[in-house]
């Protein structure tokens, strides 16, 4: 496999299982799912859905930066929601973190997420 590197950032939650925050192969970064954990405490962010979504994108941003990129380098984004009625809020929050051209994206309704999170996101970036 060509130059595979494990990406880690102390500014994002540490892995809570058998996975890496991200894996970089050549110039492609495969970002693991991020939930709204505060990196310093590994506790869920207090607050409503908006606060959770904001923390998810902060966490993804930290991992992208550790891979010498930014959220703008994400080309494919998957968002997992326990309540699809929160989708409009995701769009509002994304507009704070992303600029056009936006990444390709999927929003998937799921029954539940780790630690009771309401939102999780993963993606693929090219740096």
Rosetta constraint file for C-alpha pairs under 8 A:
AtomPair CA 2 CA 25 HARMONIC 6.50 0.50
AtomPair CA 2 CA 26 HARMONIC 6.50 0.50
AtomPair CA 3 CA 24 HARMONIC 7.98 0.50
AtomPair CA 3 CA 25 HARMONIC 5.82 0.50
AtomPair CA 3 CA 26 HARMONIC 5.89 0.50
AtomPair CA 4 CA 23 HARMONIC 6.95 0.50
AtomPair CA 4 CA 24 HARMONIC 5.67 0.50
AtomPair CA 4 CA 25 HARMONIC 4.54 0.50
AtomPair CA 4 CA 26 HARMONIC 6.90 0.50
AtomPair CA 5 CA 23 HARMONIC 5.78 0.50
AtomPair CA 5 CA 24 HARMONIC 5.05 0.50
AtomPair CA 5 CA 25 HARMONIC 6.45 0.50
AtomPair CA 6 CA 20 HARMONIC 6.72 0.50
AtomPair CA 6 CA 21 HARMONIC 7.82 0.50
AtomPair CA 6 CA 22 HARMONIC 6.18 0.50
AtomPair CA 6 CA 23 HARMONIC 4.70 0.50
AtomPair CA 6 CA 24 HARMONIC 6.28 0.50
AtomPair CA 7 CA 20 HARMONIC 7.13 0.50
AtomPair CA 7 CA 21 HARMONIC 6.23 0.50
AtomPair CA 7 CA 22 HARMONIC 5.00 0.50
AtomPair CA 7 CA 23 HARMONIC 5.63 0.50
AtomPair CA 7 CA 24 HARMONIC 6.79 0.50
AtomPair CA 7 CA 63 HARMONIC 7.18 0.50
AtomPair CA 7 CA 66 HARMONIC 6.46 0.50
AtomPair CA 7 CA 67 HARMONIC 6.13 0.50
AtomPair CA 8 CA 20 HARMONIC 7.32 0.50
AtomPair CA 8 CA 21 HARMONIC 5.85 0.50
AtomPair CA 8 CA 22 HARMONIC 6.93 0.50
AtomPair CA 8 CA 63 HARMONIC 6.65 0.50
AtomPair CA 8 CA 66 HARMONIC 6.44 0.50
AtomPair CA 9 CA 13 HARMONIC 7.98 0.50
AtomPair CA 9 CA 14 HARMONIC 7.90 0.50
AtomPair CA 9 CA 21 HARMONIC 7.78 0.50
AtomPair CA 9 CA 62 HARMONIC 6.49 0.50
AtomPair CA 9 CA 63 HARMONIC 5.72 0.50
AtomPair CA 9 CA 66 HARMONIC 5.69 0.50
AtomPair CA 10 CA 14 HARMONIC 7.16 0.50
AtomPair CA 10 CA 39 HARMONIC 7.17 0.50
AtomPair CA 11 CA 39 HARMONIC 6.00 0.50
AtomPair CA 11 CA 40 HARMONIC 7.78 0.50
AtomPair CA 11 CA 59 HARMONIC 7.23 0.50
AtomPair CA 11 CA 62 HARMONIC 5.69 0.50
AtomPair CA 11 CA 63 HARMONIC 7.68 0.50
AtomPair CA 12 CA 38 HARMONIC 7.56 0.50
AtomPair CA 12 CA 39 HARMONIC 5.02 0.50
AtomPair CA 12 CA 58 HARMONIC 7.95 0.50
AtomPair CA 12 CA 59 HARMONIC 4.89 0.50
AtomPair CA 12 CA 60 HARMONIC 7.45 0.50
AtomPair CA 12 CA 62 HARMONIC 5.73 0.50
AtomPair CA 12 CA 63 HARMONIC 6.44 0.50
AtomPair CA 13 CA 34 HARMONIC 7.98 0.50
AtomPair CA 13 CA 37 HARMONIC 6.20 0.50
AtomPair CA 13 CA 38 HARMONIC 6.51 0.50
AtomPair CA 13 CA 39 HARMONIC 4.13 0.50
AtomPair CA 13 CA 40 HARMONIC 7.51 0.50
AtomPair CA 13 CA 42 HARMONIC 6.24 0.50
AtomPair CA 13 CA 59 HARMONIC 7.10 0.50
AtomPair CA 14 CA 21 HARMONIC 7.28 0.50
AtomPair CA 14 CA 39 HARMONIC 7.04 0.50
AtomPair CA 14 CA 42 HARMONIC 7.82 0.50
AtomPair CA 15 CA 19 HARMONIC 6.30 0.50
AtomPair CA 15 CA 20 HARMONIC 6.19 0.50
AtomPair CA 15 CA 21 HARMONIC 6.25 0.50
AtomPair CA 19 CA 32 HARMONIC 7.77 0.50
AtomPair CA 20 CA 32 HARMONIC 6.97 0.50
AtomPair CA 21 CA 31 HARMONIC 6.32 0.50
AtomPair CA 21 CA 32 HARMONIC 5.33 0.50
AtomPair CA 21 CA 33 HARMONIC 7.89 0.50
AtomPair CA 21 CA 63 HARMONIC 6.87 0.50
AtomPair CA 22 CA 29 HARMONIC 6.53 0.50
AtomPair CA 22 CA 30 HARMONIC 5.40 0.50
AtomPair CA 22 CA 31 HARMONIC 4.44 0.50
AtomPair CA 22 CA 32 HARMONIC 5.53 0.50
AtomPair CA 22 CA 63 HARMONIC 7.11 0.50
AtomPair CA 23 CA 29 HARMONIC 5.68 0.50
AtomPair CA 23 CA 30 HARMONIC 5.28 0.50
AtomPair CA 23 CA 31 HARMONIC 6.82 0.50
AtomPair CA 24 CA 28 HARMONIC 5.57 0.50
AtomPair CA 24 CA 29 HARMONIC 4.27 0.50
AtomPair CA 24 CA 30 HARMONIC 6.27 0.50
AtomPair CA 24 CA 67 HARMONIC 7.48 0.50
AtomPair CA 25 CA 29 HARMONIC 6.45 0.50
AtomPair CA 27 CA 126 HARMONIC 5.56 0.50
AtomPair CA 27 CA 127 HARMONIC 5.24 0.50
AtomPair CA 28 CA 124 HARMONIC 7.01 0.50
AtomPair CA 28 CA 125 HARMONIC 5.75 0.50
AtomPair CA 28 CA 126 HARMONIC 4.55 0.50
AtomPair CA 28 CA 127 HARMONIC 6.38 0.50
AtomPair CA 29 CA 67 HARMONIC 7.38 0.50
AtomPair CA 29 CA 124 HARMONIC 5.63 0.50
AtomPair CA 29 CA 125 HARMONIC 4.94 0.50
AtomPair CA 29 CA 126 HARMONIC 6.06 0.50
AtomPair CA 29 CA 127 HARMONIC 7.35 0.50
AtomPair CA 30 CA 123 HARMONIC 6.30 0.50
AtomPair CA 30 CA 124 HARMONIC 4.74 0.50
AtomPair CA 30 CA 125 HARMONIC 6.57 0.50
AtomPair CA 31 CA 60 HARMONIC 7.65 0.50
AtomPair CA 31 CA 63 HARMONIC 7.60 0.50
AtomPair CA 31 CA 64 HARMONIC 7.96 0.50
AtomPair CA 31 CA 122 HARMONIC 5.49 0.50
AtomPair CA 31 CA 123 HARMONIC 5.11 0.50
AtomPair CA 31 CA 124 HARMONIC 5.83 0.50
AtomPair CA 31 CA 125 HARMONIC 7.51 0.50
AtomPair CA 32 CA 122 HARMONIC 5.28 0.50
AtomPair CA 32 CA 123 HARMONIC 7.07 0.50
AtomPair CA 33 CA 120 HARMONIC 6.03 0.50
AtomPair CA 33 CA 121 HARMONIC 5.07 0.50
AtomPair CA 33 CA 122 HARMONIC 4.15 0.50
AtomPair CA 33 CA 123 HARMONIC 7.57 0.50
AtomPair CA 34 CA 56 HARMONIC 5.70 0.50
AtomPair CA 34 CA 59 HARMONIC 6.47 0.50
AtomPair CA 34 CA 60 HARMONIC 6.46 0.50
AtomPair CA 34 CA 120 HARMONIC 5.41 0.50
AtomPair CA 34 CA 121 HARMONIC 5.45 0.50
AtomPair CA 34 CA 122 HARMONIC 6.33 0.50
AtomPair CA 35 CA 52 HARMONIC 7.80 0.50
AtomPair CA 35 CA 55 HARMONIC 7.69 0.50
AtomPair CA 35 CA 56 HARMONIC 5.37 0.50
AtomPair CA 35 CA 59 HARMONIC 7.97 0.50
AtomPair CA 35 CA 114 HARMONIC 7.66 0.50
AtomPair CA 35 CA 117 HARMONIC 6.37 0.50
AtomPair CA 35 CA 119 HARMONIC 6.32 0.50
AtomPair CA 35 CA 120 HARMONIC 4.64 0.50
AtomPair CA 35 CA 121 HARMONIC 6.96 0.50
AtomPair CA 36 CA 44 HARMONIC 5.63 0.50
AtomPair CA 36 CA 45 HARMONIC 5.88 0.50
AtomPair CA 36 CA 52 HARMONIC 5.07 0.50
AtomPair CA 36 CA 53 HARMONIC 6.89 0.50
AtomPair CA 36 CA 54 HARMONIC 7.86 0.50
AtomPair CA 36 CA 55 HARMONIC 4.96 0.50
AtomPair CA 36 CA 56 HARMONIC 4.81 0.50
AtomPair CA 36 CA 59 HARMONIC 7.66 0.50
AtomPair CA 36 CA 117 HARMONIC 6.74 0.50
AtomPair CA 36 CA 119 HARMONIC 7.41 0.50
AtomPair CA 36 CA 120 HARMONIC 7.40 0.50
AtomPair CA 37 CA 41 HARMONIC 7.86 0.50
AtomPair CA 37 CA 42 HARMONIC 5.39 0.50
AtomPair CA 37 CA 43 HARMONIC 5.27 0.50
AtomPair CA 37 CA 44 HARMONIC 4.42 0.50
AtomPair CA 37 CA 45 HARMONIC 5.88 0.50
AtomPair CA 37 CA 55 HARMONIC 7.10 0.50
AtomPair CA 37 CA 56 HARMONIC 7.60 0.50
AtomPair CA 38 CA 42 HARMONIC 5.21 0.50
AtomPair CA 38 CA 43 HARMONIC 5.61 0.50
AtomPair CA 38 CA 44 HARMONIC 6.13 0.50
AtomPair CA 38 CA 45 HARMONIC 5.99 0.50
AtomPair CA 38 CA 55 HARMONIC 7.38 0.50
AtomPair CA 39 CA 43 HARMONIC 7.77 0.50
AtomPair CA 39 CA 59 HARMONIC 7.94 0.50
AtomPair CA 44 CA 115 HARMONIC 7.79 0.50
AtomPair CA 44 CA 117 HARMONIC 7.61 0.50
AtomPair CA 45 CA 51 HARMONIC 7.03 0.50
AtomPair CA 45 CA 52 HARMONIC 6.24 0.50
AtomPair CA 45 CA 55 HARMONIC 7.17 0.50
AtomPair CA 46 CA 51 HARMONIC 7.34 0.50
AtomPair CA 46 CA 52 HARMONIC 7.79 0.50
AtomPair CA 47 CA 51 HARMONIC 5.59 0.50
AtomPair CA 47 CA 52 HARMONIC 7.04 0.50
AtomPair CA 48 CA 52 HARMONIC 6.52 0.50
AtomPair CA 49 CA 53 HARMONIC 6.18 0.50
AtomPair CA 49 CA 86 HARMONIC 7.52 0.50
AtomPair CA 49 CA 89 HARMONIC 8.00 0.50
AtomPair CA 49 CA 118 HARMONIC 6.77 0.50
AtomPair CA 49 CA 119 HARMONIC 7.87 0.50
AtomPair CA 50 CA 54 HARMONIC 6.14 0.50
AtomPair CA 50 CA 89 HARMONIC 6.52 0.50
AtomPair CA 50 CA 90 HARMONIC 7.56 0.50
AtomPair CA 50 CA 93 HARMONIC 7.15 0.50
AtomPair CA 51 CA 55 HARMONIC 6.25 0.50
AtomPair CA 52 CA 56 HARMONIC 6.31 0.50
AtomPair CA 52 CA 117 HARMONIC 7.71 0.50
AtomPair CA 52 CA 118 HARMONIC 7.25 0.50
AtomPair CA 52 CA 119 HARMONIC 6.90 0.50
AtomPair CA 53 CA 57 HARMONIC 6.50 0.50
AtomPair CA 53 CA 90 HARMONIC 6.69 0.50
AtomPair CA 53 CA 93 HARMONIC 6.87 0.50
AtomPair CA 53 CA 119 HARMONIC 6.36 0.50
AtomPair CA 53 CA 120 HARMONIC 7.91 0.50
AtomPair CA 54 CA 58 HARMONIC 6.25 0.50
AtomPair CA 54 CA 93 HARMONIC 6.39 0.50
AtomPair CA 55 CA 59 HARMONIC 6.12 0.50
AtomPair CA 56 CA 60 HARMONIC 6.25 0.50
AtomPair CA 56 CA 119 HARMONIC 7.59 0.50
AtomPair CA 56 CA 120 HARMONIC 6.63 0.50
AtomPair CA 56 CA 121 HARMONIC 6.84 0.50
AtomPair CA 57 CA 61 HARMONIC 5.94 0.50
AtomPair CA 57 CA 94 HARMONIC 7.93 0.50
AtomPair CA 57 CA 97 HARMONIC 7.16 0.50
AtomPair CA 57 CA 121 HARMONIC 7.89 0.50
AtomPair CA 58 CA 62 HARMONIC 6.30 0.50
AtomPair CA 59 CA 63 HARMONIC 6.54 0.50
AtomPair CA 60 CA 64 HARMONIC 6.20 0.50
AtomPair CA 60 CA 71 HARMONIC 7.26 0.50
AtomPair CA 60 CA 121 HARMONIC 7.91 0.50
AtomPair CA 60 CA 122 HARMONIC 7.67 0.50
AtomPair CA 61 CA 65 HARMONIC 6.13 0.50
AtomPair CA 61 CA 70 HARMONIC 5.96 0.50
AtomPair CA 61 CA 71 HARMONIC 5.47 0.50
AtomPair CA 62 CA 66 HARMONIC 6.30 0.50
AtomPair CA 63 CA 67 HARMONIC 6.48 0.50
AtomPair CA 64 CA 68 HARMONIC 6.55 0.50
AtomPair CA 64 CA 69 HARMONIC 5.04 0.50
AtomPair CA 64 CA 70 HARMONIC 4.93 0.50
AtomPair CA 64 CA 71 HARMONIC 6.29 0.50
AtomPair CA 64 CA 73 HARMONIC 7.90 0.50
AtomPair CA 64 CA 125 HARMONIC 7.78 0.50
AtomPair CA 65 CA 69 HARMONIC 4.83 0.50
AtomPair CA 65 CA 70 HARMONIC 5.30 0.50
AtomPair CA 67 CA 127 HARMONIC 7.64 0.50
AtomPair CA 68 CA 127 HARMONIC 6.92 0.50
AtomPair CA 69 CA 73 HARMONIC 6.13 0.50
AtomPair CA 69 CA 127 HARMONIC 5.60 0.50
AtomPair CA 70 CA 74 HARMONIC 7.55 0.50
AtomPair CA 71 CA 97 HARMONIC 7.37 0.50
AtomPair CA 71 CA 98 HARMONIC 6.70 0.50
AtomPair CA 71 CA 125 HARMONIC 7.95 0.50
AtomPair CA 72 CA 98 HARMONIC 6.28 0.50
AtomPair CA 72 CA 99 HARMONIC 7.10 0.50
AtomPair CA 72 CA 102 HARMONIC 7.84 0.50
AtomPair CA 72 CA 103 HARMONIC 7.99 0.50
AtomPair CA 73 CA 125 HARMONIC 5.05 0.50
AtomPair CA 73 CA 126 HARMONIC 5.49 0.50
AtomPair CA 73 CA 127 HARMONIC 6.10 0.50
AtomPair CA 74 CA 103 HARMONIC 6.04 0.50
AtomPair CA 74 CA 123 HARMONIC 6.55 0.50
AtomPair CA 74 CA 124 HARMONIC 5.58 0.50
AtomPair CA 74 CA 125 HARMONIC 3.88 0.50
AtomPair CA 74 CA 126 HARMONIC 6.46 0.50
AtomPair CA 75 CA 102 HARMONIC 7.85 0.50
AtomPair CA 75 CA 103 HARMONIC 4.57 0.50
AtomPair CA 75 CA 104 HARMONIC 5.97 0.50
AtomPair CA 75 CA 123 HARMONIC 7.51 0.50
AtomPair CA 75 CA 124 HARMONIC 5.89 0.50
AtomPair CA 75 CA 125 HARMONIC 5.38 0.50
AtomPair CA 75 CA 126 HARMONIC 6.89 0.50
AtomPair CA 76 CA 103 HARMONIC 5.34 0.50
AtomPair CA 76 CA 104 HARMONIC 4.72 0.50
AtomPair CA 76 CA 105 HARMONIC 5.66 0.50
AtomPair CA 76 CA 123 HARMONIC 5.33 0.50
AtomPair CA 76 CA 124 HARMONIC 5.19 0.50
AtomPair CA 76 CA 125 HARMONIC 7.03 0.50
AtomPair CA 77 CA 103 HARMONIC 6.43 0.50
AtomPair CA 77 CA 104 HARMONIC 6.17 0.50
AtomPair CA 77 CA 105 HARMONIC 4.65 0.50
AtomPair CA 77 CA 106 HARMONIC 6.49 0.50
AtomPair CA 77 CA 121 HARMONIC 6.99 0.50
AtomPair CA 77 CA 122 HARMONIC 5.95 0.50
AtomPair CA 77 CA 123 HARMONIC 4.31 0.50
AtomPair CA 77 CA 124 HARMONIC 6.66 0.50
AtomPair CA 78 CA 105 HARMONIC 5.63 0.50
AtomPair CA 78 CA 106 HARMONIC 4.89 0.50
AtomPair CA 78 CA 107 HARMONIC 6.05 0.50
AtomPair CA 78 CA 108 HARMONIC 7.48 0.50
AtomPair CA 78 CA 121 HARMONIC 5.48 0.50
AtomPair CA 78 CA 122 HARMONIC 5.38 0.50
AtomPair CA 78 CA 123 HARMONIC 5.87 0.50
AtomPair CA 79 CA 105 HARMONIC 7.56 0.50
AtomPair CA 79 CA 106 HARMONIC 6.16 0.50
AtomPair CA 79 CA 107 HARMONIC 4.76 0.50
AtomPair CA 79 CA 108 HARMONIC 6.13 0.50
AtomPair CA 79 CA 119 HARMONIC 7.06 0.50
AtomPair CA 79 CA 120 HARMONIC 5.83 0.50
AtomPair CA 79 CA 121 HARMONIC 4.41 0.50
AtomPair CA 79 CA 122 HARMONIC 6.79 0.50
AtomPair CA 80 CA 107 HARMONIC 5.88 0.50
AtomPair CA 80 CA 108 HARMONIC 4.81 0.50
AtomPair CA 80 CA 109 HARMONIC 5.88 0.50
AtomPair CA 80 CA 110 HARMONIC 6.37 0.50
AtomPair CA 80 CA 119 HARMONIC 5.56 0.50
AtomPair CA 80 CA 120 HARMONIC 5.10 0.50
AtomPair CA 80 CA 121 HARMONIC 6.08 0.50
AtomPair CA 81 CA 86 HARMONIC 7.53 0.50
AtomPair CA 81 CA 87 HARMONIC 7.86 0.50
AtomPair CA 81 CA 107 HARMONIC 7.18 0.50
AtomPair CA 81 CA 108 HARMONIC 6.11 0.50
AtomPair CA 81 CA 109 HARMONIC 4.95 0.50
AtomPair CA 81 CA 110 HARMONIC 5.88 0.50
AtomPair CA 81 CA 118 HARMONIC 5.87 0.50
AtomPair CA 81 CA 119 HARMONIC 4.79 0.50
AtomPair CA 81 CA 120 HARMONIC 6.84 0.50
AtomPair CA 82 CA 109 HARMONIC 5.71 0.50
AtomPair CA 82 CA 110 HARMONIC 5.07 0.50
AtomPair CA 82 CA 111 HARMONIC 5.61 0.50
AtomPair CA 82 CA 112 HARMONIC 5.70 0.50
AtomPair CA 82 CA 113 HARMONIC 7.24 0.50
AtomPair CA 82 CA 118 HARMONIC 5.29 0.50
AtomPair CA 82 CA 119 HARMONIC 6.62 0.50
AtomPair CA 83 CA 87 HARMONIC 7.98 0.50
AtomPair CA 83 CA 109 HARMONIC 6.54 0.50
AtomPair CA 83 CA 110 HARMONIC 7.71 0.50
AtomPair CA 83 CA 118 HARMONIC 7.27 0.50
AtomPair CA 84 CA 108 HARMONIC 7.82 0.50
AtomPair CA 84 CA 109 HARMONIC 5.84 0.50
AtomPair CA 86 CA 90 HARMONIC 6.54 0.50
AtomPair CA 87 CA 91 HARMONIC 6.50 0.50
AtomPair CA 87 CA 107 HARMONIC 7.85 0.50
AtomPair CA 88 CA 92 HARMONIC 6.45 0.50
AtomPair CA 89 CA 93 HARMONIC 6.14 0.50
AtomPair CA 90 CA 94 HARMONIC 5.94 0.50
AtomPair CA 91 CA 95 HARMONIC 6.27 0.50
AtomPair CA 92 CA 96 HARMONIC 6.93 0.50
AtomPair CA 93 CA 97 HARMONIC 6.84 0.50
AtomPair CA 94 CA 98 HARMONIC 5.70 0.50
AtomPair CA 95 CA 99 HARMONIC 6.75 0.50
AtomPair CA 98 CA 102 HARMONIC 6.65 0.50
AtomPair CA 112 CA 116 HARMONIC 6.79 0.50
AtomPair CA 112 CA 117 HARMONIC 7.54 0.50
AtomPair CA 112 CA 118 HARMONIC 7.54 0.50
AtomPair CA 113 CA 117 HARMONIC 5.40 0.50
AtomPair CA 113 CA 118 HARMONIC 6.74 0.50
AtomPair CA 113 CA 119 HARMONIC 7.30 0.50
AtomPair CA 113 CA 120 HARMONIC 7.37 0.50
